[in-house]
Amino acid sequence: ARKDVPASSPLNIQAELLVLAAESILSSFSVQEQSDVGVRTAIRLLLPNAPPKQDHRARSAADNAESYDTEDDIIYEPRIAAMIAEALSHRLPSTDAEARDLLELCEEMVRLGSLLIADACESLAFSRALHHNRSNSGNSNFTREVYWLLRGMEVQSCWLPEQRRRTLGFACRRRFDSLCEGSANDLIAMLSVAAITNFSKTSERENHEKELSSALQAAEDILEGVLQDEAMVPVLKGHLEANLLQYTVDVALADAKGDTVRVAADIVHCLEERCLSEGDHGGVVSTLADPKLYPEFLCIAFALLVKEDSSQHGRPMEFASCAFTVHGIHILMARLTQVLSCEGILCSSPGPLGASPSNQPSLSKKEYFSAMRLAFSKGLMRAFVSHGPSTAMKTGSKKRGGEVSMDEELELLLSPCI
């Protein structure tokens, strides 16, 4: 909580004169079409008088209090800080160099705890990100866009004093989340179509391959922008959307190389439930992938298992192999159960609330999901032969002091974890 000067306080003549001088500078250079010089000059004039100071009187008065908020002893002249923030907010930098120079000018003030200037700096970074989003004749420069989004997030989550930080910021974080999730959605949708569609024409297949290549390139550009940023990589370690994008790109690259084991492991990682961090997400249990992406991931797994089953047709069962582990098949079946419930295909689920008979799932959709469940069941059989019971089952068996029956194993594997 910042302490502004009360209305009853005497007028700060020095601050008012500085603000008037800054306004004159901005106006004069604007008339001469040199707004960039005017903004830098005005900020350089105001900065020496803007840093927050310690209110030693407030500290002394609170010495005997049982609880004391360290933010209460921070005071500053609000008119000067507001003028700096206004000058930054009204300036649309024409180059990355100008935006970087303005951020460097204000960095010390932000590190001292000025929230007004921190918000203005994030707005400045966001404007450069939007510029790169619309550059190259409508084709975004994703690497540069991500760079500036991360700069805005860095201001709010790294520059501010620890007690005043806002995790990853506001506008820049929302755009960054949307960019990562949208790119991952586009890529996984393309991979899903490629996995289950038999293109009748060569031209259709070539067009889809071109679109898939474009989606993969965009995802890689975004990921490259993130991984090159040494300051923000540790901060984004548990970021859902960035991690989803990374695993989606890994699925695409592994699929191109024919590494089915890696594809299977990455799909399971995206669909597996985990407890998210207490600080950022309140400790909720969720998956990397949004539930609306479950069908796409399941379609890719379905195509992989069908192809795998066809390649092993006629071979002795003892030589069977499966890209998915027993645990991986369990995850696939759990997510399939959720999808079937949402689609209204399960007998125990009447479908979406208020759905009319005309909105009931079609026969072809029911047959498709039935074939998917069969493929997963066959994959489970091969996984048992190839990998053996899951680690969780072996641990549970030892705890009870006896072996788990096959019926109990199947009940555990096939039960949904919703």
MONORKA-V587555 format. One record per residue. SS is DSSP state (helix for helix, strand for strand, loop for the rest). D_LAST is the distance of its C-alpha to the last C-alpha in whole Angstrom. Layout:
ss=SS d_last=D_LAST
ss=SS d_last=D_LAST
This chain:
ss=loop d_last=42
ss=loop d_last=45
ss=strand d_last=48
ss=loop d_last=50
ss=loop d_last=54
ss=loop d_last=55
ss=loop d_last=57
ss=loop d_last=60
ss=loop d_last=60
ss=loop d_last=63
ss=loop d_last=63
ss=loop d_last=62
ss=helix d_last=65
ss=helix d_last=64
ss=helix d_last=60
ss=helix d_last=61
ss=helix d_last=64
ss=helix d_last=61
ss=helix d_last=59
ss=helix d_last=62
ss=helix d_last=63
ss=helix d_last=60
ss=helix d_last=60
ss=helix d_last=63
ss=helix d_last=62
ss=helix d_last=59
ss=helix d_last=61
ss=helix d_last=64
ss=helix d_last=62
ss=helix d_last=60
ss=helix d_last=63
ss=loop d_last=64
ss=loop d_last=61
ss=loop d_last=60
ss=helix d_last=57
ss=helix d_last=56
ss=helix d_last=59
ss=helix d_last=59
ss=helix d_last=55
ss=helix d_last=56
ss=helix d_last=59
ss=helix d_last=58
ss=helix d_last=55
ss=helix d_last=57
ss=helix d_last=60
ss=helix d_last=57
ss=helix d_last=55
ss=loop d_last=58
ss=loop d_last=57
ss=loop d_last=54
ss=loop d_last=52
ss=loop d_last=51
ss=strand d_last=53
ss=strand d_last=52
ss=loop d_last=54
ss=helix d_last=56
ss=helix d_last=57
ss=helix d_last=53
ss=helix d_last=52
ss=helix d_last=56
ss=helix d_last=55
ss=loop d_last=51
ss=loop d_last=53
ss=loop d_last=53
ss=loop d_last=49
ss=loop d_last=47
ss=loop d_last=44
ss=loop d_last=45
ss=loop d_last=43
ss=helix d_last=44
ss=helix d_last=44
ss=helix d_last=46
ss=helix d_last=49
ss=strand d_last=48
ss=strand d_last=51
ss=loop d_last=52
ss=loop d_last=54
ss=helix d_last=51
ss=helix d_last=54
ss=helix d_last=54
ss=helix d_last=50
ss=helix d_last=50
ss=helix d_last=52
ss=helix d_last=51
ss=helix d_last=48
ss=helix d_last=49
ss=helix d_last=51
ss=helix d_last=48
ss=helix d_last=46
ss=loop d_last=49
ss=loop d_last=50
ss=loop d_last=48
ss=loop d_last=49
ss=loop d_last=50
ss=loop d_last=50
ss=helix d_last=47
ss=helix d_last=50
ss=helix d_last=51
ss=helix d_last=47
ss=helix d_last=47
ss=helix d_last=50
ss=helix d_last=49
ss=helix d_last=46
ss=helix d_last=48
ss=helix d_last=51
ss=helix d_last=48
ss=helix d_last=46
ss=helix d_last=48
ss=helix d_last=48
ss=helix d_last=44
ss=helix d_last=44
ss=loop d_last=46
ss=loop d_last=44
ss=loop d_last=45
ss=helix d_last=42
ss=helix d_last=44
ss=helix d_last=45
ss=helix d_last=41
ss=helix d_last=40
ss=helix d_last=43
ss=helix d_last=42
ss=helix d_last=39
ss=helix d_last=40
ss=helix d_last=43
ss=helix d_last=40
ss=helix d_last=38
ss=helix d_last=41
ss=helix d_last=42
ss=helix d_last=39
ss=helix d_last=39
ss=helix d_last=42
ss=helix d_last=41
ss=helix d_last=38
ss=loop d_last=41
ss=loop d_last=44
ss=loop d_last=45
ss=loop d_last=45
ss=loop d_last=42
ss=loop d_last=40
ss=loop d_last=38
ss=loop d_last=39
ss=helix d_last=36
ss=helix d_last=37
ss=helix d_last=39
ss=helix d_last=37
ss=helix d_last=34
ss=helix d_last=37
ss=helix d_last=38
ss=helix d_last=35
ss=helix d_last=34
ss=helix d_last=38
ss=helix d_last=37
ss=helix d_last=34
ss=helix d_last=36
ss=helix d_last=38
ss=helix d_last=36
ss=helix d_last=34
ss=helix d_last=37
ss=helix d_last=40
ss=loop d_last=40
ss=loop d_last=40
ss=helix d_last=37
ss=helix d_last=37
ss=helix d_last=37
ss=loop d_last=35
ss=loop d_last=32
ss=loop d_last=29
ss=loop d_last=30
ss=loop d_last=32
ss=loop d_last=31
ss=helix d_last=33
ss=helix d_last=33
ss=helix d_last=29
ss=helix d_last=28
ss=helix d_last=30
ss=helix d_last=29
ss=helix d_last=25
ss=helix d_last=26
ss=helix d_last=28
ss=helix d_last=26
ss=helix d_last=23
ss=helix d_last=25
ss=helix d_last=27
ss=helix d_last=23
ss=helix d_last=22
ss=helix d_last=26
ss=helix d_last=26
ss=helix d_last=23
ss=helix d_last=24
ss=helix d_last=27
ss=helix d_last=26
ss=helix d_last=24
ss=helix d_last=27
ss=helix d_last=29
ss=helix d_last=27
ss=helix d_last=26
ss=loop d_last=30
ss=loop d_last=33
ss=loop d_last=36
ss=loop d_last=39
ss=loop d_last=41
ss=helix d_last=42
ss=helix d_last=42
ss=helix d_last=38
ss=helix d_last=37
ss=helix d_last=39
ss=helix d_last=38
ss=helix d_last=35
ss=helix d_last=35
ss=helix d_last=37
ss=helix d_last=34
ss=helix d_last=32
ss=helix d_last=35
ss=helix d_last=35
ss=helix d_last=31
ss=helix d_last=31
ss=helix d_last=34
ss=helix d_last=33
ss=helix d_last=30
ss=helix d_last=32
ss=helix d_last=35
ss=helix d_last=32
ss=helix d_last=31
ss=helix d_last=34
ss=helix d_last=35
ss=helix d_last=32
ss=helix d_last=33
ss=loop d_last=37
ss=loop d_last=36
ss=helix d_last=37
ss=helix d_last=37
ss=helix d_last=33
ss=helix d_last=32
ss=loop d_last=31
ss=loop d_last=30
ss=loop d_last=27
ss=loop d_last=26
ss=loop d_last=22
ss=loop d_last=23
ss=helix d_last=19
ss=helix d_last=21
ss=helix d_last=24
ss=helix d_last=22
ss=helix d_last=20
ss=helix d_last=24
ss=helix d_last=25
ss=helix d_last=22
ss=helix d_last=23
ss=helix d_last=27
ss=helix d_last=26
ss=helix d_last=24
ss=helix d_last=27
ss=helix d_last=30
ss=helix d_last=29
ss=helix d_last=29
ss=helix d_last=32
ss=helix d_last=33
ss=loop d_last=32
ss=loop d_last=30
ss=helix d_last=27
ss=helix d_last=26
ss=helix d_last=25
ss=helix d_last=24
ss=helix d_last=21
ss=helix d_last=20
ss=helix d_last=20
ss=helix d_last=18
ss=helix d_last=15
ss=helix d_last=16
ss=helix d_last=15
ss=helix d_last=12
ss=loop d_last=11
ss=loop d_last=9
ss=strand d_last=12
ss=strand d_last=14
ss=loop d_last=16
ss=loop d_last=19
ss=helix d_last=20
ss=helix d_last=23
ss=helix d_last=22
ss=helix d_last=19
ss=loop d_last=19
ss=loop d_last=16
ss=loop d_last=13
ss=strand d_last=10
ss=strand d_last=10
ss=loop d_last=11
ss=loop d_last=15
ss=loop d_last=14
ss=loop d_last=14
ss=helix d_last=11
ss=helix d_last=15
ss=helix d_last=16
ss=helix d_last=13
ss=helix d_last=16
ss=helix d_last=18
ss=helix d_last=17
ss=helix d_last=16
ss=helix d_last=20
ss=helix d_last=21
ss=helix d_last=20
ss=helix d_last=20
ss=helix d_last=24
ss=helix d_last=24
ss=helix d_last=23
ss=helix d_last=26
ss=helix d_last=28
ss=helix d_last=28
ss=helix d_last=28
ss=helix d_last=31
ss=helix d_last=33
ss=loop d_last=33
ss=loop d_last=34
ss=loop d_last=36
ss=loop d_last=36
ss=loop d_last=36
ss=helix d_last=32
ss=helix d_last=33
ss=helix d_last=34
ss=loop d_last=30
ss=loop d_last=28
ss=loop d_last=25
ss=loop d_last=24
ss=loop d_last=21
ss=loop d_last=20
ss=helix d_last=18
ss=helix d_last=15
ss=helix d_last=16
ss=helix d_last=15
ss=helix d_last=12
ss=helix d_last=11
ss=helix d_last=12
ss=helix d_last=11
ss=helix d_last=7
ss=helix d_last=8
ss=helix d_last=11
ss=helix d_last=9
ss=helix d_last=7
ss=helix d_last=11
ss=helix d_last=12
ss=helix d_last=11
ss=helix d_last=12
ss=helix d_last=15
ss=loop d_last=16
ss=loop d_last=16
ss=loop d_last=14
ss=loop d_last=17
ss=loop d_last=14
ss=loop d_last=14
ss=loop d_last=17
ss=loop d_last=16
ss=loop d_last=17
ss=loop d_last=19
ss=loop d_last=22
ss=loop d_last=22
ss=loop d_last=26
ss=helix d_last=26
ss=helix d_last=28
ss=helix d_last=24
ss=loop d_last=23
ss=loop d_last=21
ss=loop d_last=25
ss=helix d_last=25
ss=helix d_last=26
ss=helix d_last=22
ss=helix d_last=21
ss=helix d_last=23
ss=helix d_last=22
ss=helix d_last=18
ss=helix d_last=20
ss=helix d_last=22
ss=helix d_last=19
ss=helix d_last=17
ss=helix d_last=21
ss=helix d_last=21
ss=helix d_last=18
ss=helix d_last=19
ss=helix d_last=23
ss=helix d_last=21
ss=helix d_last=20
ss=helix d_last=23
ss=helix d_last=25
ss=helix d_last=23
ss=helix d_last=23
ss=helix d_last=27
ss=helix d_last=27
ss=helix d_last=25
ss=loop d_last=25
ss=loop d_last=22
ss=loop d_last=19
ss=helix d_last=21
ss=helix d_last=18
ss=helix d_last=19
ss=helix d_last=23
ss=helix d_last=22
ss=helix d_last=21
ss=helix d_last=24
ss=helix d_last=26
ss=helix d_last=25
ss=helix d_last=25
ss=loop d_last=29
ss=loop d_last=28
ss=loop d_last=27
ss=loop d_last=23
ss=loop d_last=24
ss=helix d_last=23
ss=helix d_last=21
ss=helix d_last=19
ss=helix d_last=18
ss=helix d_last=17
ss=helix d_last=15
ss=helix d_last=13
ss=helix d_last=13
ss=helix d_last=12
ss=loop d_last=9
ss=loop d_last=6
ss=loop d_last=4
ss=loop d_last=0
